[in-house]
């Protein structure tokens, strides 16, 4: 029930712990919307109701992955063709991880993600794909044997980080960089356990590492130890070994 009183901004309306005054007071209450017949349902998409959908995605994700066991995430471009050496390298990495008894988690799409899932599935391992609802994406690739599609990027990234003890990052675009830097930030700030982060492809990552070690470090925006959070390599077996290092310690 609304609690109204005189105020410099006019009437005060209390909705639980939320205080609304003046023009912020809704013309209709949630109760009114529920009881009124044949009304527009756009109000259901407001942020308070969106929270329930977000919560449901977290619950579904935790439920699906809770018993996954040790896992390593492989990030990389959805645009990498099957003829690319990076595709073959990602497939090899997926196979080696599966042979080590470790689940392989990817974004579930084509390109590098498909390659890692393919390697894991062909080796008889757990091949996980955490997809995202996008108008131009093809959906979960055929090599995934445990998959889930998310609406929200941040929920999906939580699943990548929570259930993975290592990350191998192949060449990719904005999405790959977003995933890489979010993970690095969490490791740097000790919000997650130390997680090995491997950048695969020295030539591809050379410019980024040069910028981090030169400009960013030179300006004092990261510590001298922060670049050591990443290992850069062209060796598939080294990438797997480093990714598994925390699991074997």
N, C-alpha and C positions, 0 to 999 in steps of 0.2 A: 504494500500500500504506500502511496506517495505521502511524504511528510512535507507539508508546505509551510513556509513562513516568509515574512517580509525580509528583503535583502536589498543591498544597493544595486544588485544586478537583476532584481525582480524575484520571482518565485524560485524557491529551491526545491528540487525534486530528488529524492533519494531512491536509487535502484540498487538494493544491496549495499555494497561498499562504495558504489559510484555516486558522486554528487553531480547533478546537472542543474545549470541555472540559465535563465534567460532564453536565448535562441537555441541553446543546446538541448532543451527539453523536447522530446519527441512528441509529435502530434498524436501518435497512437502508441499504446503500450504493447508489449509482447502478448499479454493476455487478450487484449482487444483483437490483435491480429489472429490469434488462435481461434477465437470464438466467432469472428465475423465470416460469413459465408462468401465464397466466390471472390476472394480478394487476390490481388497480385502477391505472388510468393517470393518476389525479389528480396524481401527482408530476410529470408532464410540464408541468403548468401553473405550477410553482414559478418564482420569479424568474429563476434561472440559465437556464432553458429559454426563458423569455419574451424574454430578450435576443436570441435567435436570430430571433425573429419581428420584433422591433424593427429589428434589423440588416437583415432582408429588406425591410422597408418603406422604409428609407433607400435601399437599393440600387435597388429598383424606382422610387422617386421620382426619384433622381438620373439613372437611366437614361432615364426618360420625358421629363425636362425639360432634360437637358444641352444639347440643340441647339435649345432654344426660341427663343433670341434675346432682344432687349430686351423687357421686359414691365412692366406696371403692374398692381397688384392692386386690385380693388374689393371692399371689405367692406360689409356691411349686413345688414339683417334679412331672414330667410326669410319673415316674416309680412306683408310689404308687398304689398297687393293691386295688381293690374294697373291699377286705376283711379286709383291714388294718383299725385299729381304727382312724387313721389320715384321711382316706378317709371319714369316717362317720362324723368326726368332721368338716371337710371342707364343707360337704353337709349341715350340720346343720347351720354353719356360713353363707353360701350362702342364706339359707332360711330366717334366722333372719334378714339379711341385706335387703332382698327383702321385707319382711313384714314391715320393717321400712321405706319403700318407697325409698330405695337407690339402684342404679344400682350396679351390681357386675361385675367387670372387671377382666379377667384372661388372661393368654397367649393362651387360646383357645385349649390347648392340652388335653391329657388324664391325669390320675392320679388325683392329688389334684385339678388341673384346672377344669377337668371334674366334679369333685365332687361339687365344689363351683357353677359352672354353673348349674348343675343339681338341687341343692337346690334352686337357684334363679328362674329358669324356672318353677319348679313345684309349686312355691309360686306365680306364675303369675307376676314375676318381670322382669326387664331388665337384660338380661344375655349376657354380652359382651365378645367376644373372639378376642384377637389381636394375631394372629398367626405369624409364621415366616417360610420362605422357607428354609427347611432343607431336605437333602436326606432321612433321616431315620425317619422323623416325619410323623404322620398319618393324618395330616390336622386338620381342625377345628372340635371339637367334636359336637355331635348331640344336645346338650343342649343349644347351643349358638343361640340367636335370633337376634343378631347384631354382625356380624363378619367381619374381614378384615385380609388379609395375607400380611405381610411385607417382603421385601427383606433385609432391613437394620436393624440391631439390634438397633442402636442408634435412628432411627426414631420411632421405636416401643416403646422404653423406654421413649421417650419424651411423647408419648400418654398416657402411664401408669401414668406418673407424672403429666402432665398438667390437666388431667380430674379426678384425684382422690384426695380426701381429707383425706384419711386414707389408711393404708396398713397392712394386716394381712399376716404374712410370716410363712408358714408351712415348715417342714423339706424338704430340697431339696439339689441339687448339685451345680455345678459351676454356672449354669444359675440363680438359685435362689439367690445365694450369690452375683452375679454380680448386679442383680436388687436391692437387699437389700442395698448393700454398695453404689451404685450410689444414691439411694434415701436418705440415711443417709448423704452422702456428701453434697447433695443439701440443705438438712435441716440445717446441721451444718454451712454451709457457707451462709445461708439466701438467697439462690438463688430461693427458693420456700417458700411459706407460711408454717408455722409450720404444720407438718403432723404427726399424731400419727403413730408410727411404732410398731407393736405387733409381737413378736416372739412367735409362738405357739408351745409348747412342751418343758417343762423346761429341761428334761433330754437330749434331742437332742441338745439344745443350750447351755448347761452348760459349755462345753469345750470352746466354742467361747467366752462366756461372761467372763469366768475365764481368758482367754488370754488377752482380751481387758482390763479388770479391773486390771490385774496383770502386764503382760509384757508390753503391749502397753502404758498404763497409767503410769506404773513405769518408762518407758524410757522417759516420757514427750512428747510422740508423739500425745496424745490427752489431752484435758482438763478434770479435774475431773467431769465436768458436762456432758460430751459427752455420757457416758453410760446411762445417764437418758433419752436420746433421744429414748430409747427402753423400752418397757414393755414386760416382759416374763411371760407367763401364760399357765396353762393347762385348764383353764375355758373358754369354748366356748362363754358363755354369756358375760363374762368380756372382752374377745377379741372384741366382737361386740360393747360393750358399749364404750370402749376406742377408737376404730376406728371411732365411730360416734361423739366423744366428740367435735371435732372442728366444725362439722356441726351444733351441737346443742348449741354452745356457742354464 
